[in-house]
Amino acid sequence: MKLQVYAVGTRMPSWVQEAWQDFAKRMPRDCALELHEIRPEPRTSGKTAQQLMHAEAQRIEAAVPAQAWRVILDEHGRDLTTRDLAGHLETWRAGGTDIAFIIGGPDGLDPALKQTARQTLRLSSLTLPHPMVRILLAEQLYRAWTILAGHPYHRA
Protein backbone atom coordinates (compact mmCIF):
# COMPACT_ATOMS: atom_id res chain seq x y z
CA MET A 1 0.00 0.00 0.00
CA LYS A 2 1.13 3.50 -0.76
CA LEU A 3 -0.05 6.66 0.93
CA GLN A 4 -0.13 9.20 -1.86
CA VAL A 5 -0.68 12.87 -1.15
CA TYR A 6 -1.94 15.03 -4.02
CA ALA A 7 -1.48 18.65 -3.00
CA VAL A 8 -2.21 21.76 -5.02
CA GLY A 9 0.91 23.89 -4.90
CA THR A 10 4.44 23.72 -6.24
CA ARG A 11 7.78 25.30 -5.42
CA MET A 12 7.34 25.15 -1.67
CA PRO A 13 9.88 26.80 0.63
CA SER A 14 12.83 24.61 1.61
CA TRP A 15 11.55 24.16 5.19
CA VAL A 16 8.33 22.61 3.82
CA GLN A 17 10.25 20.24 1.56
CA GLU A 18 12.67 19.27 4.34
CA ALA A 19 9.89 18.59 6.85
CA TRP A 20 7.97 16.50 4.30
CA GLN A 21 11.05 14.48 3.38
CA ASP A 22 11.89 13.89 7.03
CA PHE A 23 8.56 12.20 7.74
CA ALA A 24 8.32 10.45 4.36
CA LYS A 25 11.68 8.74 4.82
CA ARG A 26 10.63 7.44 8.25
CA MET A 27 7.74 5.45 6.82
CA PRO A 28 8.33 1.75 6.14
CA ARG A 29 8.39 0.42 2.59
CA ASP A 30 5.06 -1.37 2.99
CA CYS A 31 3.44 1.96 3.88
CA ALA A 32 5.37 4.38 1.66
CA LEU A 33 4.42 8.04 1.69
CA GLU A 34 4.59 9.87 -1.65
CA LEU A 35 3.91 13.49 -2.57
CA HIS A 36 2.44 14.55 -5.91
CA GLU A 37 2.33 18.30 -6.36
CA ILE A 38 -0.45 19.67 -8.54
CA ARG A 39 0.17 22.89 -10.43
CA PRO A 40 -2.16 25.61 -9.14
CA GLU A 41 -4.19 27.72 -11.51
CA PRO A 42 -2.71 31.25 -11.69
CA ARG A 43 -4.57 33.61 -9.34
CA THR A 44 -3.88 36.57 -11.65
CA SER A 45 -6.01 35.28 -14.54
CA GLY A 46 -9.21 37.06 -13.52
CA LYS A 47 -11.04 33.75 -13.13
CA THR A 48 -13.57 33.22 -10.35
CA ALA A 49 -12.73 31.00 -7.40
CA GLN A 50 -15.04 28.33 -8.83
CA GLN A 51 -13.22 28.41 -12.17
CA LEU A 52 -9.86 28.15 -10.41
CA MET A 53 -10.99 25.17 -8.32
CA HIS A 54 -12.48 23.48 -11.39
CA ALA A 55 -9.21 23.79 -13.33
CA GLU A 56 -7.26 22.40 -10.37
CA ALA A 57 -9.80 19.58 -9.96
CA GLN A 58 -9.18 18.53 -13.56
CA ARG A 59 -5.44 18.29 -12.84
CA ILE A 60 -6.10 16.29 -9.68
CA GLU A 61 -8.44 13.92 -11.54
CA ALA A 62 -5.76 13.34 -14.17
CA ALA A 63 -3.14 12.56 -11.51
CA VAL A 64 -5.04 10.34 -9.04
CA PRO A 65 -5.28 6.67 -10.02
CA ALA A 66 -8.88 5.59 -10.60
CA GLN A 67 -8.65 2.66 -8.16
CA ALA A 68 -7.19 4.69 -5.26
CA TRP A 69 -9.19 5.17 -2.07
CA ARG A 70 -9.79 8.94 -2.05
CA VAL A 71 -9.54 10.88 1.18
CA ILE A 72 -10.30 14.59 0.86
CA LEU A 73 -8.85 16.97 3.43
CA ASP A 74 -11.43 19.64 4.09
CA GLU A 75 -12.44 21.93 6.92
CA HIS A 76 -15.89 20.28 6.97
CA GLY A 77 -14.46 16.76 7.15
CA ARG A 78 -14.57 14.31 10.00
CA ASP A 79 -12.41 15.18 12.97
CA LEU A 80 -10.24 12.25 14.08
CA THR A 81 -7.93 11.60 16.98
CA THR A 82 -4.51 10.24 16.15
CA ARG A 83 -5.58 6.83 17.47
CA ASP A 84 -8.63 6.97 15.17
CA LEU A 85 -6.31 7.72 12.25
CA ALA A 86 -4.17 4.73 13.27
CA GLY A 87 -7.31 2.58 13.11
CA HIS A 88 -8.07 3.85 9.62
CA LEU A 89 -4.46 3.22 8.58
CA GLU A 90 -4.74 -0.34 9.82
CA THR A 91 -7.97 -0.85 7.85
CA TRP A 92 -6.47 0.71 4.72
CA ARG A 93 -3.40 -1.51 4.99
CA ALA A 94 -5.58 -4.61 5.34
CA GLY A 95 -7.47 -3.56 2.21
CA GLY A 96 -4.27 -3.25 0.22
CA THR A 97 -5.51 -0.34 -1.88
CA ASP A 98 -3.41 2.76 -2.37
CA ILE A 99 -4.76 5.77 -0.49
CA ALA A 100 -4.94 9.18 -2.20
CA PHE A 101 -5.09 12.12 0.20
CA ILE A 102 -6.20 15.24 -1.67
CA ILE A 103 -5.30 18.74 -0.47
CA GLY A 104 -6.73 21.75 -2.28
CA GLY A 105 -5.24 25.12 -3.02
CA PRO A 106 -5.95 28.55 -1.51
CA ASP A 107 -9.61 28.44 -2.59
CA GLY A 108 -10.19 24.85 -1.52
CA LEU A 109 -11.48 21.99 -3.65
CA ASP A 110 -14.12 21.90 -6.32
CA PRO A 111 -17.45 20.59 -4.91
CA ALA A 112 -17.69 17.95 -7.67
CA LEU A 113 -14.25 16.63 -6.75
CA LYS A 114 -15.25 16.46 -3.09
CA GLN A 115 -18.14 14.19 -4.04
CA THR A 116 -15.70 11.59 -5.39
CA ALA A 117 -14.17 11.05 -1.95
CA ARG A 118 -14.58 7.82 -0.02
CA GLN A 119 -13.77 9.79 3.14
CA THR A 120 -13.46 13.44 4.10
CA LEU A 121 -11.19 14.34 6.99
CA ARG A 122 -9.96 17.52 8.61
CA LEU A 123 -6.71 18.04 10.43
CA SER A 124 -7.86 21.00 12.50
CA SER A 125 -10.69 23.43 13.09
CA LEU A 126 -8.10 26.15 12.57
CA THR A 127 -7.40 27.58 9.13
CA LEU A 128 -4.01 26.24 8.10
CA PRO A 129 -1.66 27.39 5.36
CA HIS A 130 -1.72 24.78 2.60
CA PRO A 131 2.03 24.07 2.75
CA MET A 132 1.61 23.30 6.46
CA VAL A 133 -1.23 20.84 5.78
CA ARG A 134 1.03 18.44 3.88
CA ILE A 135 3.56 18.50 6.74
CA LEU A 136 0.92 17.93 9.43
CA LEU A 137 -0.61 15.11 7.43
CA ALA A 138 2.79 13.45 6.95
CA GLU A 139 3.56 13.72 10.67
CA GLN A 140 0.18 12.32 11.67
CA LEU A 141 0.46 9.41 9.25
CA TYR A 142 3.90 8.64 10.66
CA ARG A 143 2.54 8.92 14.20
CA ALA A 144 -0.37 6.61 13.31
CA TRP A 145 2.08 4.08 11.91
CA THR A 146 4.18 4.24 15.10
CA ILE A 147 1.09 3.48 17.17
CA LEU A 148 0.40 0.38 15.09
CA ALA A 149 4.07 -0.66 15.24
CA GLY A 150 4.35 -0.16 19.00
CA HIS A 151 7.10 2.42 18.43
CA PRO A 152 7.65 4.88 21.31
CA TYR A 153 7.25 8.03 19.16
CA HIS A 154 3.61 8.46 20.26
CA ARG A 155 3.49 8.88 24.02
CA ALA A 156 -0.15 9.77 24.70
N, C-alpha and C positions, 0 to 999 in steps of 0.2 A: 504494500500500500504506500502511496505517496500522498503527502499533504502538500497540495499546490495552492499557492496564494496568487490570485490575479488582482493586482492593485493598479488603479488608474494613477499614473504619475511616473515620470522618468527623471533622470538626472538628480537624484536625491543628494543631499549633503553627505559628506564623508562619514559623519557620525551616525547617520541613519544606515548607511551601507555596512559600516563596521558592526553596529549592534545587531543588524539582521544576520550577518555572516557568523557572528559569535554564537547565536542561538541555533542557527541552521546546522553548523558543524557539530554541535553537541548531540543532535538527534541520531539515533541508530539507523543503520541502512534499511532495516525493514519498516521504518517509519520516517523516510526521508522528507525533508522540508525544502520545497522549491519555490522560488519567487519568479513570477512572470509579470513584468511591468507592461502596462497598457498605455499607449500614447494618449495623453489628454487632448481634447479638442481645444484649439486656441480660444482663449477668453476675450480676445480682441476682435473677433469676427463679426460682432453685432448680432449673433444668434441668441435666441432666448435660452433660458436654462433648460427647458424641455428639449430643445433642439440639440444642445450640447450633450445632455445625458443620453439622448437617443443615438447620437453618433458614437459616443463611448460604449454604449451597450452593444452596438454592432461589432465593435472591435473585440469586446469581451466575448460575445457569442462565437466569433471566429476563432478565438484562442482556447476556449474551454472545451475539452473533449466531451462529446455527447453523452458518454456513459458515466461521467464523473458525478458523484454525489455533491450537489451544489448547496453551499452554505453561504448565505448572504449576511454580511455584517451591516447592521442598520440600527439606528437609534431606537427604532420601534420593535426591535427583535427581542427574543427571550433572554432574560437575564439569568446567567448561570454562575454557580460557584465554581471554583477551580476543581473541586472534587466531582461536581456534575460534569464538567468538561472532560475530566479523566474517564468518567463512565461512558460518555459519548465516544471518546477516542478508542476505548476498549471495544465498543460495539462496532465502530467503523473498521477497526483492524480485523475483527472476526468476519465482517462482511467481505473484506478483501478488495473493495472498490476504492479507487482513488478519490480523494476528497478535494473539491475545488472551493476554497474560501474566496469570496469576491468582495473587494473593497472599492467603493466608488471614489469619485473625484470630489472637488470642492462643492459641487451642487448635489452630490449624492448619486443614486442609481435610478435609472429609468424604471417607472412602475411596471412596465411589461417584463423587464428583466427580473425584477423582484418576484414576480409570479412564477418564475421557473425554478425557484429555490425549493429544495427539499426541507431546508431548515433556515430560519432567520434568527441570528444571534446578535447581541450587543455586548460590547466590552465594558461600557460605562454609561451612566446617565449623563456624564459630562460631555461637552462637545470637545472632541479631540482633533488635533491636526492630523491630516491623512498620513503623513510620513510616520507619525508616532503610532498610528493604528497597526501598521505592519510589524513594528517592533513589539508592541504589547501582545499582539496575537502570537508571534513567534515565541516570546517568553512564556506565555500561558500554555502553549502547546508543549513546550519543553517541560514545564512544571507538571502538566498533566501526565506526560510520559514518565517523569520521575516518580510520581505517585504510584503508577502501575508497576514500575520496576522496583519499588521499595528503596529507591535512592534517597539519601538524606537531604537533598536540595529543598524539598518542601517540608517545612517544620510545623505547620499548623495542625 
